[in-house]
Amino acid sequence: MSLKIAIAQVNFIVGDIGFNTNKIIESACYARDQLAADLVVFSELSITGYPPEDLLLRPDFIARAKLAVDEIALATLGIDVLVGLPELADEGLFNSAFLLRNGGVLVRYRKNALPNYGVFDEKRYFIEGDGCSLVSVNGINIAITICEDVWQAGILAKNKAAGAQLVVTLNASPFHAAKIHQREAVVVAQAKALQLPLVYVNQVGGQDELVFDGASFVVDAAGEVVFRAEEFKEQISLIDFDGYHPVKGQCAPLYSPIASEYQALVLGIRDYVLKNGFQGVILGLSGGIDSALVLALAVDALGASKVDVVLMPSRYTQSMSNEDALEEAKLLGVKHHIVPIESVVVAFNTLLAEVLDDGVGGVTEENIQARCRGVILMAMSNKQGKLLLTTGNKSEMSVGYATLYGDMAGGFAPIKDVPKLLVYQLARYRNSLTAVIPDRVLTRPPSAELAPDQRDDDSLPPYDILDPILERYVEQDQSAAEIIAAGYAPEYVYRAIQLVDRTEYKRRQSPPGIKISPRAYGRDRRYPITTGYKGV
């Protein structure tokens, strides 16, 4: 017996059922006509895109997804097609997979294990299935599972006991650093223990804060990964089987630190801009490391013609900042504008002199500068129909080192989940490909340049101390005592935790940004704004 399974690692659009349906049909016909596949497998909720969130509460949306099944089935005769969709039944709504054959639905499977942690809210929408679904393709008994099913003990064993010789699993597993190692470790362990080959098909593409990295793979009964698709790329791959044993094929490289994070950010920007119909992007270019990295990411995502930058010098902007910003724009070939803000700042200070003039400058006056820049950038964004990218990093967002309605103004925050130290690593990685960020930007002390001779470490602990503290407190939920016990100075720990706790209200008003860490702000880490609990 021989079997050919096509893995359709496809970039879908959440909610665009017509687009997704056409893509499924096109991919299935390619797998049938060009690859001679017997079965083509798509990712979880492929008809609706993942995650559809509260679209699942709309009866018309669920009905439209059901209609798509018939359309796909009739357009893909001659190949078995396995797709995911929300299925409404008498018991409620299921996260389901349908096996289509000869113009109709041959087998239905309802996801048994519903994740309800981190970025996942599936129990808000779905009810759990409790059975197995096996289908015979070319005489091979194939079990169908969906994503979390392969992470939970017992579900694959139940399928093996029901007679499965091979498992296919539909997935929408989002990226974070080293996530692919976790996925493969879990699947390999189960496949090896049960001597059960498994085909793992993952979604690819950006969806709001999430990026799906693809990296679909196949494991044989001995627990060896015999095929792996590329990260962050759409591709349709053919896997040959000798009976139910997969034949060893090509394995794309496994996750690479820094390089994979960079590609995730590029894909996240590209899909957010294009899927939301923006004409391009605009950003403020300061001559600092954060805006330099965001510019490089934006150009790599969209091309230089789709990116505009604005230099907005003030009296505190150092000449080298302007020089470096202009050099970055030149190296990346983007259009730049220079809009000095001094006259605008003076006008605001004059207007507000009676209510603000206490004879002492401070944060209020610094924030006026940032808010003048925010108004300028938003005006240009509105006029040009381009998305304004903010350039704040995770370290700044953690401790509130950002100005509401100033540098936080914008529609998307690409490096919102990128700590400052990682910003430097990503910038150096990008320069290793082609030099686009001047060396001086990588070596000079970071500064907001809102006051004379200002440096970030005037207000914050040094980043090589701050970032590890933030990782422990924000991502690992360690207490102050635990962090101090790990060797960090109490004054730095208490200061960092106090800043994180009291600036939740700022983060709640910030634009969405791309998740690349195990725990990002937004839908991943959800803390109350008003709370009597203090982390210290």
N, C-alpha and C positions, 0 to 999 in steps of 0.2 A: 504494500500500500504506500502511496505517496500523497503528500498534502502540501499545498502552497498557501501560506497566509500572508496577506499584505497588511503592513502596519501603516495606518494613515495618521501621521503626526501633523496635525493641521491647525492653523490659526483661525479660530472662529470669532464672531462678533456677538457678544451677549445681546440677546433680544432681537437680533436681526435674523429671524427664522427663514426668510426668503433667501438671504445671502448664504446662510449655513446650509440650507437644503440644496442649493445649487452647487455648493462646494462639495458636499457629500456625494451628490450624483456624479459630478465631474471626476472626483477622485476614485469612486467605485468603478466607473467606466474605464478609467485609465488602468486600474488594477486588473480588470477583466481583459481588456483588449491588448494592453501592452505587456503586462506581466504574467498573464494567464493564471491569475490567482484563483483559488477555489473560494476563499473567504477574505473579506477586507474588514478590518476592525478599526473603529473610530473611538474617540475619547469620551469620557463621562459627560452626559447631558450635551452631546454634540449638536443636537438639533436646536437647542436654545442658547448654547454657550454657557460657560461656567465662570463664576457663580451668578445665576440670574436674580438672586436675592428676592425682594418683594414683588418682582414681576410674577413670581410663582403664586401670589395671592390673587391674581387676575384671572377670572374664568375664561375670558376671551384669549388670553395668552396660552393657557393650557389647551384650549380647543384648537388654536392655530397649530400648535406643536403636533397634535394628534393628526391633523390633516396632512402635515408634512410626511408622516410615515407612509401613507398611501402613495403620495407623489414619488417618494424615493423608491418604494417597492416596485412600482410600475416602470420606473425609468432605469432599473438596474437588473433586468432579467439576465440570467446566465451567470450570476455570481451571488454567493451568500454575503449579506451585508449586516454587520452588527453595529447598531447605533444606540446612543443614549438619549433619553427624553424623560420629562416628568409625566407620569401616567396616573390619571385620575380613575379610581375604582370606587366601588361602594364603600370600602373601608376607609378611604382617604387618598392622599396623594403619595405616590411612591417615586423614588429615584430609580428608574428602570432602564433596562437594556432590551432591545427587541432584535431578534434574528429574523431577517427578511429573506424569503426564498420564493421564487416563482410568482412574484407579484403580490405576496401577502406576508402576514406575520406567522412565522412557524413556531417560535419560542419566545416567551417573555421571562425576564428575570428581574426580581425586585431586590435592591440592595439591602443586605442584612444588617450591616454595621454603619450607623450614622454618626459621623464625627461632630462633636459639639464642643470644641476647644479652639484656642488660637483664633484664626481667621474663619473658622468653620461654624456655621449656625444651622446645620441641616435638620436638627430636631424642631426647629422653628417652623419648618415647612413640610417635612416628610414623616411618614411612619415607616417602621422597619418591616422588611420582608422577613420570612423565616424559613424559606425553602431553598432547594438547589434547582438549577435548570441546566440540563445536559442536552446537547444536540450532537447528532452524528453527522460528520462531514467526511466523505470518502472513507467511511467505516471507522473513523476515529471518534471516540466519545470525548467531546469537549465540554468542560464546565465553564459557565459564564459567571464572573464576579465583577464587582465594582469597587475600586479604590480602597476604602477603609477595610473592606472585607479581608484583604490580604495582610492587614496589619494586626488583625485580631486572631488570637489563638482559637483553633477549633473549626473555623469555617472551611479552610482548605481541606482539613482532615475529613470533614463531613462530605465534601464533594468527592474525595478519593473513595470513601466508603460507598458512595452512591454509584460508583463505577467510572469516575472520570479518569481518563488517561492523559489529559492535557488540560491546562487552565488558560483561559484568556481573561484579562482584566482590563476594564476601561477606567482611565484615571484622569483626574484634574488635580495634580499635585503641584502646588506653587513652589517656586524657587526660594531658597535662602542658602546662605553659605554652607557648603558641604552637605546639603540635603540629599543629593543623589547617593552619597555613601550610606546614609540611613536607609533609603529606599532599597538599595541593592542588598544591604546586609539583612534586612528583614525578609525579603523575598528569597534570597539565596538560602538562608537558614531553613525556611519552611520547605522550599523545593527539595533541598537535600534530605531533610528529615523524612519527607513523605515520598521521596523519589518520584516527584511529579513535575514534569516540565511546565513552564509558565511563560506566557507572552504578555508583557506589560506595555500598554499603549498609553502614552501621556500627551496631554494637550500642550500646545506651544503658543506663545503670544502674551501681550500685555493686556490687563484688564484693570483699569483704575490703579489701585495700589499694588496689585499682584502682577507678578510675571511668572508665566509657566515656561519651564525650560525645555520641555520635550524630553530628550535623553531616554526615549523608549528603549526597552531592552528585552532580551529573551534569555531565560535560564534553562539549562537542561536538567535531567533527573539527578545528575551528580552534583548539582549546585554550581556549575560553571556558567558564567555569563558568556554566551556564544554569539551574541549580537548586541550592539548598542548604536542607536541613532545619534546624530549630532545634537548638541545643545543649541537651543534658541533658533533653530531653523526648521521650516516646513520641509517634510520629505515623505515620500511613500516608498516603503522598503519591502522587499519580498523575502520571506523566510521559507526555505525548503525544509521539509520534514521527511525522514525515512521512517515510515510508520508514524508513531507519535514522538519520535526523537528528532529534535531540531538539528539541522546540519550547521556546523560552525560557519559563521559568516564574518563580515567586517565589524570590528568594534571601534567606534569613534573614541577619541581620548576621553578619559574620565575628567570630572571637575578639576579645574586648575585655579587655585586661590588667586585673587586679584583679577586675573584675566576673565574668569567667568563672571565675577561681580560687575566688571566693566561692561561686558556684553549684555548682562541683564539690564543694566541701567540704559544702555543704548536702545534695546528693544522696548523697554518700558516707555521711554520718551517717544519713540517712533509711533507705537500703537496708540498712545494716548492722544497724540496730535492728529494722526491720520483718521483714526476711528471716530473722533469727535469733530472732524471736518474743519480744522483750523488751516489757515493759509500758510502758516509757518510759526516761528517763535521769535520772541524778542526778550532781551535780558540786559540788565545793567552790568557793565563791565568795569570793575573797580581797580584792576591791577593786582588784586589779591588772589590767593590760591583757589578759593571756592568758586568764584565766578569764572576763573580760567578753566577749571575742570568742567563746569557746567557747559561752557562754550564748546569745549572739545567734544563732549558727549552729544550735544545738540547737533553739531556739524556731522559727526559720525552717524547720527540717527537719520538726519533729514537732508543733508547736503548743504553746502555753504549758501546757496541761493535762497534757502528757506529761513535763514537766520539773520537777524539784525541785532546789533549791540549798541548800547548808549553809554557814553562816558559822561558822568555828571560831577565834575570836580567842584570842590568847595575850597574855602581858604585853608582848610586843614589837609587837603590832598597833596601828598608829596609829588614832586616832579617825576620821581622814578615810577610812581604808580601809573601816571598818565602814559609814560614811555612804555612801560610793560604792557598796559592794556592795548595801546596802539600796535605794539609788536604782535600780540596775540591775534588781534583782528587781521593783521596783514598775513601772518603765517597760515591762518585758516581761511583766508579769502572771503571774509564776510563784510557786509556793508556796515559802516559805523557812523554814528552821529555823536557830536559833542554838544552837550547842553549844560553850561555852567549854572550852578544853582545859587550862587552868592546873592544875586539881586532878589531872588525869591525868598531866601532865608531872611535877608534884611527886611523885606516887606512884611513878612510874618512877625518878626520880632518887633518891628515898629508898631504894627497893628495891635499886638498883644502886650506892648510895653506896660500899660497901666495895670494889667492884671497879673503879669509875670515878673515885673521888674522888682526883684528883691536885692539887686546888686550882686547876686551870686549866680554864676552859670552852673549848669549841672545836667542831669539826665534829660530834663524837659527840653532844654535848648539843643542837646544832641539829637533827641528824637525828632525835633522839628526838621532838622536836616534830612533825616531818613525819610520822613513823611513827604517832604518836598520831592524827593526822588521818586517815591511811590506814586505820587500824583502824575508826574511827568511820564513815567513808564506806563501807567494805566491809560493815560490819554493816547499815547502812541499805539498801545495794544488795541484800544477801541477803534481808532481811526483805520488801522491797517488790517484789522481782523486777524491779528496774530496773537497767539497765546503767550502771556507773560510768564516766564520761568523765574521762580525765586531761587536764590543761591545759598540759602542757609543749610548748614549741616546738622547732624544728629546731636553733636555735642552742644551746639548753640541752642537747638530746640529743647534740649533737656533742661538747661539751666536758665532759659528765658533770655539769652543774650541775643535778642532780636527785637525789632520794633513793630508792634502792631500797627497796621495801616502804613507802614514804611517799607523796610526791606522784606517784611512778611507779605506784602501785597502781591497778588499774582494768582494764577490759575493752577499751577502745578509746581511741585517742589522736588526735583529729581534726586537731590542728595539728602533729603530729609532723614533718611535712615542710614546715612554714612557718617560715622564718627570722624573727627578731625584727623586723627592719625591715619585712618584709611583713605581720607581725601588725598593726603600726600602720596600714599602708596599707589593709588589709582592714577594720579597725575604722573608719577614717575613711570608707571607702566605705559601710559599713553605716549610719553616721550620716547620710550624704548622702541616704539613703532615708527614714529616720525616726530621730530622735535617741534612741538607747537606751544610749549609753555616755557618762557624764559627761565634760566637757572635761578636768577635772582628771586623770582616769585616763590621758588621752592626753598630758599634758604633764609629769606628775611623774616623777622618776627611778625606774626599776624597782627593786624590792627584794623579796627573799624574806621579809623581816621575821622572821628567826629569831635576830637579835641586835640590840643597841642601834644605832640609826642606820645600819643596814646598807643598802648599795647594791650592785647587781650589778657595777658597775664598780670596786668594791673588790677583787673577785676575778678579773674578766675584763677584757680590752681593751674599750673602748667598742664598742657594737654596729655603729656606722657603719664601724668598722675591722674588727671581728671577722667580720661576715657576708660581706664580699667575700673575706676570706682563706679562710673555710670553703668558700665556693662554688668557689674555685679548687682547693683541696685535695681536697674531698670529691666534687664533681661533675665537675671537669675533670682530676683526677689530676695536677695540677701539683706539682712538687717545691718544697721550701723555697727553693732558689736561684731558681727561676722566679718565685715569688711576691715575693721580695725585689727581684728585678730589675724587677718591675712597679711598685715604689715603696713597698712596705710595710716598716715598720721591722722589722729582724731579731728584736728582742726579742718583738714581738707575734706574728710568724710562728712562731717556735720554740715559744713558749708555747702557741699554739693547736694546733699539730700534735701536740705532746706530749700535750695533753689529749684530742684526738681518738683518738690511737693507744691510750692506756692505758684508755679507757672503753668499748671494744667490748663487754666483758663485761656492762656495764650495758644497752647497747642490745639485746643478745641477749635480755635478760629483760623488755624493755619490751613493752607491748601493741602490736598492729598499729595503723597509722595510715594516713591517706589520702595517696596519692602525687599531688603536683601539680607536682613539679619534674622535670627530665630525669633525675635520679638520686636516688632516695630510699633511706633505710636500709631494711633488711629483704631482700625478695626481689630488690631491684634492685642494691644495693651489698653485696657479700658478702666480708667480711674475716675472717681467722682471729682468734680471741681470743688464742691462744698463738702468738706470732711473734717471731723475733729481728730482723725488719726494723724499723727506725725511720725514720720519714719525715723526720727532721731529719738 
